[in-house]
Amino acid sequence: MTAMSDPLSSEARVATAAARRYLGQLCKHFQHKLPVSLDEQRGRIEFSAGVCELDSTEPDLLALRVNAADEASVANVEDVVTRHLQRFAFREELNVCWTRPT
């Protein structure tokens, strides 16, 4: 019997005064096609490739965390979330830098 491997993860901490607004925009955008949960400060988007959890509890910061089964899936979710976030934040230049926990 082989054990299932632990999911891979990555995180990004995006500095922005509009963290709650972008969290809401991302979740509401994807909820038309994907399972999404959302409250005032947190969200969760369930992509077929993996899950993205969003958190705006810290002032001026949107924290993103991706969990997926493999490297390609992590990269896919990172790319989709980053592109949409940057599109919604066209008025400001956001630095979205994903890191892998060690």
Sequence and secondary structure as in RCSB ss.txt:
>XXXX:A:sequence
MTAMSDPLSSEARVATAAARRYLGQLCKHFQHKLPVSLDEQRGRIEFSAGVCELDSTEPDLLALRVNAADEASVA
NVEDVVTRHLQRFAFREELNVCWTRPT
>XXXX:A:secstr
       EEEEEEEE TTHHHHHHHHHHHHTTTS EEE SSEEEEE SSEEEEEE  STTEEEEEEEESSHHHHH
HHHHHHHHHHHHHTTTS      B   
